[in-house]
Amino acid sequence: MVTSNPKKLLKTLNPKQQAYVNLNLPDPRNGEYLLAVFHLVSGGKLNILQAATEIAAESSTGTTFKVNTETPFSREMNALVYQLDLKRNLVWVAYPWRLFDRRGNVQNILTYIVGNVLGMKEVSALKLLDVWFPPAMLEQYDGPSYTLDDMRKYLNVYKRPILGTIIKPKMGLTSAEYAEACYDFWVGGGDFVKNDEPQADQDFCPYDKMVKHVKEAMNKAVKETKKKKIHSFNVSAADFDTMIKRCEMIRNAGFEPGSYAFLIDGITAGWMAVQTLRRRYPDVFIHFHRAGHGAFTRLENPLGFSVLVLSKFARLAGASGIHTGTAGVGKMQGSPEEDVVAAHNILHFKAKGHFFEQEWATIPEKDKNAINLVQKDIAHQAILEDDSWRGMKKCCPIVSGGLDPTLLKPFMDIMGNTDFITTMGAGCHAHPGGTTAGAKALVQACEAYEKGIDIKKYAKKHKELAEAIKFFSKGKREIKRSESTERG
């Protein structure tokens, strides 16, 4: 049956399906519901509303058939399809947030709304595009503790991005070689170094020695540059005890508070690991690497969830920062519509998503203090420093994947601000003059942006930047020629 009128589809529902729809839901934003928007293409013989009610049932209280054990109260926990867009195959679902583990458990929410439903044969496409969290629900979750603002204070770096790198090659360096690369980047003017996401306790680079040597390299770089430095250590591990052991090893290695972050591979290690780190170490920057996210988020994948959804849940879980993509500027698949929207939604107190405008406030939206927080945030003032009960703190966009000094300005122009950490790997280490020269070129590109000078003009008096422009421009031309040859 094909119809352009959603209400006509109501007549096609069986009694069980009817319990999971209310196209006249009075006020979905009344605070009782987590709201979700899915792109849905039904499978088999079901129409879109039938399929949507099956999704609502499976992702809340229901199963294949209506059961005799349900109660009047359990029916109140039913997810409800409350809106349809038949032209775009969009479905809005309201989830009573009392369904979810009341201890602020993010994995529990995702188990419901993008769990079994992604495997249901009733759908051929099901992608969660956006979510909205009500204020009363936000109060149950941790949110970030140590933020970009805290990192800026530690580094004394304002009005520009945090300039970082990923050590390359990503694997194969000994602990001493790794530390040497860290030192080279830091003395070139860089702020932030991170382990690449697969780095662990390999035999050629023992974890304990890597930590020890990084500390020594940082001490030397700080002494020489008179500037603070930060290293993000991957603490992802096979089990809880090993993860905590690594965290404690770093804490006990003599690092100054603020000079280290804990990186967790949030998709592969799991949300429990993310939230454990946030709760155990509220004074540490929790760095969420999203390795594996493309299986869910890529636009061509009909099943999963969007970059925006992943990023919003990372903020809810308490990640201090999460990788949000390069908006198509770098090597990873992405676009401003996906990556920049996600970055703004985790960074700002109030931001528009794909379908919902999320205010990360735990006080009434029209309260004068909530309005003031939005205005201060728009004006780039630090907020929620001494009134954290009023809302959830910001999560920092982390930008990596194929960027180099010549692409810093193009990305910042698309991003619309400088509130992010950039972590360039080959963009620094492939510089003809080496890692230190690569770091200097990155710093110089940032200086050119701050002064409003074209980088080619700025490069006339800055050798490292000039070499970077020549090298990376040539590299991009060679890549384009190679791609053209392959297509031919």
C-alpha positions in Angstrom: 0.0 0.0 0.0 1.4 3.4 -1.0 0.0 6.6 0.4 1.2 10.1 1.0 -1.0 10.4 4.1 0.7 9.0 7.2 -2.7 8.7 9.1 -4.1 6.4 6.4 -1.3 4.0 7.2 -2.7 3.6 10.7 -5.4 1.4 9.3 -2.8 -1.1 8.2 -1.5 -1.7 11.8 -2.2 -4.8 13.9 -3.1 -4.4 17.6 0.4 -5.0 18.7 1.8 -2.3 16.3 -0.9 0.2 17.3 0.6 0.3 20.8 3.8 1.8 19.5 2.5 4.8 17.6 0.9 8.1 18.5 0.9 10.6 15.6 -0.9 13.0 17.9 1.6 12.9 20.8 0.8 16.2 22.5 4.3 17.5 23.4 7.3 15.3 22.6 9.7 17.8 24.1 7.9 17.8 27.4 11.0 16.3 29.1 9.7 12.7 29.3 11.3 11.5 26.1 14.6 11.0 24.3 13.7 11.9 20.7 15.3 10.2 17.7 15.1 10.6 13.9 15.8 7.6 11.7 16.1 7.2 8.0 14.1 4.0 7.4 13.4 1.9 4.3 11.2 -1.1 5.1 12.0 -4.6 4.1 9.8 -7.4 2.9 6.0 -6.6 2.8 5.8 -4.0 5.6 5.0 -0.4 4.8 7.1 2.3 6.5 4.7 2.8 9.5 4.4 -0.9 10.1 8.2 -1.2 10.0 8.6 1.9 12.2 6.3 0.4 14.9 8.3 -2.8 14.8 11.5 -0.8 15.3 9.9 1.2 18.2 8.8 -2.1 19.8 12.1 -3.9 19.5 14.0 -0.9 20.8 11.9 -0.5 23.9 9.4 -3.0 25.4 8.2 -5.3 22.6 8.9 -8.4 20.8 7.5 -10.3 17.8 4.0 -10.7 19.3 2.0 -9.0 22.0 2.7 -10.9 25.2 0.3 -11.6 28.1 2.8 -10.5 30.7 2.7 -6.8 29.9 1.2 -4.5 32.5 -0.4 -1.0 32.3 2.9 0.4 33.6 5.1 -1.5 31.1 2.9 -0.1 28.3 3.9 3.4 29.5 7.5 2.5 28.6 6.6 1.8 25.0 8.6 3.9 22.4 6.2 5.8 20.2 6.4 6.7 16.5 5.2 10.2 16.6 6.0 11.7 13.2 6.7 10.5 9.6 8.1 12.1 6.5 7.1 9.8 3.7 8.9 11.7 0.9 12.3 11.4 2.7 11.6 8.1 4.5 12.1 9.7 7.9 10.7 8.4 11.2 10.6 10.2 14.5 10.5 8.1 17.7 10.0 9.2 21.3 11.6 7.0 23.9 10.6 7.4 27.6 14.0 8.0 29.1 13.0 6.1 32.2 13.6 3.0 30.1 17.3 3.6 30.5 19.7 2.6 33.3 19.4 5.4 35.8 23.1 5.5 36.6 23.9 7.4 33.5 24.8 4.4 31.3 25.3 5.4 27.7 25.9 1.8 26.4 22.5 0.9 27.8 20.8 3.6 25.6 22.6 2.5 22.5 21.7 -1.1 23.2 18.1 -0.1 22.9 18.0 2.4 20.0 20.8 1.1 17.7 21.1 -2.5 19.1 19.0 -5.4 17.8 17.0 -3.1 15.5 20.0 -2.8 13.1 19.7 -6.6 12.4 15.9 -6.8 11.9 14.8 -8.3 8.6 11.8 -5.9 8.5 14.2 -3.1 7.4 16.6 -2.7 4.5 17.9 0.7 5.7 17.8 2.1 9.2 20.1 4.9 10.2 19.9 7.1 13.3 20.5 10.6 12.1 19.9 12.8 15.2 18.9 12.6 18.9 17.6 15.0 21.4 18.2 14.7 25.1 15.8 16.4 27.6 17.2 18.5 30.4 16.1 16.1 33.2 17.9 13.2 31.4 21.1 15.2 30.9 21.3 15.6 34.7 21.6 11.8 35.1 24.8 11.7 32.9 28.4 12.7 33.6 29.3 14.9 30.7 32.9 16.1 30.3 34.8 17.2 33.4 38.3 18.2 32.1 37.7 20.3 29.0 39.3 22.2 26.2 39.2 25.3 28.4 41.2 23.5 31.1 43.7 22.5 28.5 44.0 26.0 27.2 44.7 27.3 30.7 47.4 24.7 31.2 49.1 25.5 27.9 48.4 29.2 28.1 47.2 28.9 24.5 44.2 31.0 23.4 42.6 32.2 20.2 44.1 29.4 18.1 43.8 25.6 17.8 45.9 23.3 19.9 48.6 22.2 17.5 49.2 18.5 17.7 50.6 15.5 16.0 50.3 11.7 15.8 53.7 10.0 15.8 54.4 8.3 12.5 55.1 5.6 11.4 52.1 4.5 13.5 53.9 1.3 14.5 57.5 0.0 14.5 59.3 2.6 16.4 61.1 1.6 19.7 60.2 3.4 22.8 63.3 5.6 22.5 62.6 6.4 18.9 59.0 7.3 19.7 60.1 9.6 22.4 62.6 11.2 20.1 59.9 12.0 17.6 57.8 13.5 20.4 60.7 15.7 21.5 61.4 16.8 17.9 57.8 18.0 17.5 57.6 19.7 20.8 60.8 21.7 20.3 59.5 22.8 16.9 56.6 24.6 18.8 53.9 21.9 18.9 51.6 21.6 21.9 50.1 18.1 21.8 51.3 14.6 20.9 49.1 11.5 20.8 49.7 7.8 20.5 48.3 6.4 17.3 45.1 4.4 18.1 46.7 0.9 17.7 49.6 1.6 20.0 49.6 -0.6 23.1 52.3 -2.8 24.7 54.1 -4.2 21.7 57.4 -6.1 22.2 59.4 -3.5 20.2 57.9 -0.6 22.2 57.2 -1.7 25.8 54.5 0.5 27.4 56.4 1.2 30.6 59.5 2.2 28.7 57.5 4.4 26.3 55.9 6.2 29.2 59.3 6.7 30.9 61.0 8.0 27.8 58.1 10.3 26.8 58.4 11.8 30.3 62.1 12.4 29.8 61.5 13.9 26.3 58.8 16.2 27.6 61.0 17.4 30.5 63.7 18.3 28.1 61.4 20.0 25.6 59.7 22.1 28.3 63.1 23.1 29.7 64.3 24.3 26.2 61.1 25.9 25.0 59.8 27.3 28.4 56.4 26.1 27.3 54.1 23.4 28.6 53.5 20.3 26.6 50.9 17.5 26.6 50.9 13.8 25.6 47.8 11.6 25.1 48.5 8.0 26.0 46.4 5.2 24.6 45.2 3.2 27.7 42.8 0.9 25.8 43.5 -2.7 26.9 42.3 -6.3 26.9 40.7 -6.0 30.3 39.7 -3.5 33.0 42.6 -4.1 35.3 45.2 -3.6 32.6 43.6 -0.3 31.5 43.6 1.0 35.0 47.2 -0.2 35.5 48.3 1.8 32.5 46.5 4.9 33.8 48.2 4.6 37.2 51.6 4.0 35.6 51.2 7.3 33.8 50.0 9.1 36.9 52.9 7.7 38.9 55.6 8.5 36.3 56.0 12.1 37.5 53.9 13.9 34.9 52.6 17.3 35.9 48.8 17.4 36.2 47.5 18.6 32.9 50.4 17.3 30.9 48.9 14.0 30.0 45.6 12.7 28.6 44.1 9.2 28.5 43.1 8.1 25.0 40.5 5.4 24.7 39.4 3.6 21.5 35.8 4.2 22.3 34.1 2.1 19.6 36.4 -1.0 20.0 37.1 -0.8 23.7 33.4 0.2 24.4 31.4 2.8 26.2 32.0 1.2 29.5 35.7 1.9 29.2 35.0 5.6 28.2 32.7 6.1 31.2 35.0 4.3 33.6 37.9 6.7 32.7 35.6 9.7 33.1 34.4 8.6 36.5 37.8 7.5 37.8 39.8 10.3 36.4 37.7 13.5 36.3 40.9 15.6 36.4 42.3 14.1 33.2 41.4 15.0 29.5 39.6 11.9 28.2 40.4 11.5 24.5 37.9 9.5 22.6 39.3 7.9 19.4 36.6 6.6 17.1 38.4 3.9 15.2 35.7 1.7 13.6 33.1 4.4 13.4 32.9 4.3 9.6 31.1 0.9 9.8 28.2 2.9 11.3 28.6 6.5 10.1 29.6 6.5 6.5 26.9 8.1 4.3 26.7 5.1 1.9 26.0 2.7 4.7 22.2 2.3 5.1 22.5 0.9 8.6 24.0 2.6 11.7 24.1 6.1 13.0 25.5 9.5 12.0 28.7 11.2 13.0 26.5 13.7 14.9 24.8 10.9 16.9 28.2 9.4 17.9 29.6 12.7 18.9 26.6 13.7 21.0 26.8 10.4 22.9 30.5 10.9 23.5 29.7 14.3 25.1 26.9 12.6 27.2 29.3 9.9 28.3 31.9 12.5 29.5 34.6 12.4 26.8 36.7 15.6 26.9 37.2 15.4 23.2 36.4 13.1 20.2 37.6 13.0 16.7 35.0 14.6 14.4 36.6 14.4 11.0 38.1 16.9 8.6 34.9 17.9 6.7 36.3 16.5 3.4 39.5 18.6 3.6 41.7 15.7 4.7 41.9 12.1 3.6 38.9 10.7 5.5 35.4 10.6 4.1 33.3 13.5 5.4 31.6 16.7 4.7 30.8 20.0 6.4 27.2 18.9 6.7 28.3 15.9 8.8 31.6 16.8 10.5 31.2 20.5 11.2 27.6 20.1 12.5 28.9 17.3 14.8 31.8 19.5 16.0 29.5 22.5 16.7 27.0 20.3 18.6 29.6 19.0 21.0 31.4 22.3 21.4 28.5 24.7 22.0 25.9 25.1 24.8 23.2 25.3 22.2 23.5 24.2 18.6 21.4 23.0 15.7 21.8 19.4 14.6 20.3 17.8 11.5 16.8 17.8 12.9 16.9 19.0 16.6 18.3 22.0 18.3 20.0 20.7 21.4 20.5 22.9 24.4 22.8 21.2 26.9 21.1 22.9 29.8 19.8 21.2 33.0 17.9 24.3 34.0 14.7 25.7 32.2 15.4 26.8 28.6 13.8 30.2 29.3 15.6 30.9 32.6 17.6 34.1 32.4 20.8 32.3 33.4 20.3 29.7 30.6 19.9 32.5 28.1 23.0 34.3 29.5 25.0 31.1 29.1 24.0 30.8 25.5 25.0 34.4 24.9 28.4 34.0 26.6 29.1 30.9 24.7 28.4 32.6 21.4 30.8 35.4 22.5 33.5 32.7 23.1 33.6 33.2 26.8 34.3 30.3 29.1 31.1 29.0 30.8 30.1 26.6 33.5 33.3 27.1 35.5 31.6 27.9 38.8 28.0 26.9 38.0 28.3 23.4 36.5 24.8 22.5 37.8 23.3 24.6 35.0 24.4 22.4 32.1 26.8 19.9 30.5 30.3 21.1 29.7 31.8 21.2 26.2 33.4 18.3 24.4 36.4 19.3 22.2 36.5 18.4 18.4 39.7 16.6 17.6 40.7 16.9 13.9 43.0 14.4 12.1 43.3 12.5 8.9 45.4 13.8 6.0 45.8 17.4 7.1 49.1 19.4 6.6 50.1 23.0 7.2 48.7 24.1 3.9 45.2 22.8 4.8 45.0 24.4 8.3 43.4 27.6 7.0 40.9 25.9 4.6 39.7 23.7 7.5 39.4 26.6 10.0 37.4 28.6 7.4 35.0 25.7 7.1 34.9 25.1 10.9 34.2 28.7 11.6 36.3 28.8 14.8 39.6 27.7 16.3 38.3 25.7 19.2 39.7 22.3 18.3 42.8 20.1 18.6 44.5 19.3 15.3 46.7 16.2 15.1 48.7 16.1 11.9 50.7 13.0 11.4 52.5 12.9 8.0 51.6 16.5 7.7 54.5 17.2 10.1 56.7 14.1 10.0 56.9 14.0 6.1 58.3 17.5 5.9 61.6 17.5 4.0 63.4 19.1 6.9 62.1 16.5 9.4 59.7 16.6 12.3 61.0 19.7 14.0 60.8 21.6 10.7 57.3 20.2 10.2 56.2 21.5 13.6 57.6 24.9 12.8 55.8 24.9 9.5 52.5 24.2 11.3 53.1 26.9 13.8 54.0 29.4 11.0 50.8 28.4 9.1 48.8 29.2 12.3 50.6 32.5 12.8 49.8 33.5 9.2 46.1 32.7 9.9 46.1 34.7 13.1 47.7 37.7 11.3 45.5 37.5 8.3 48.4 36.9 5.9 48.3 34.5 3.0 50.6 31.6 3.8 52.5 31.9 0.5 53.3 35.5 1.4 54.2 34.6 5.0 56.4 31.8 3.7 58.7 34.3 2.0 60.2 35.0 5.4 59.6 31.5 6.9 61.7 28.7 5.4 59.9 25.8 7.0 56.5 26.9 5.8 57.9 27.6 2.3 59.3 24.0 2.2 56.0 22.6 3.4 54.0 24.4 0.7 56.3 23.2 -2.0 56.4 19.6 -0.7 52.7 19.0 0.1 51.5 20.9 -3.0 53.7 18.6 -5.2 52.4 15.6 -3.3 48.8 16.5 -3.9 49.5 16.9 -7.7 51.1 13.5 -7.8 48.1 11.9 -6.0 45.7 13.6 -8.4 47.7 12.3 -11.4 47.7 8.8 -10.0 44.0 8.9 -9.4 43.5 10.2 -12.9 45.6 7.3 -14.3 43.7 4.7 -12.3 40.4 6.0 -13.6 41.7 6.0 -17.2 
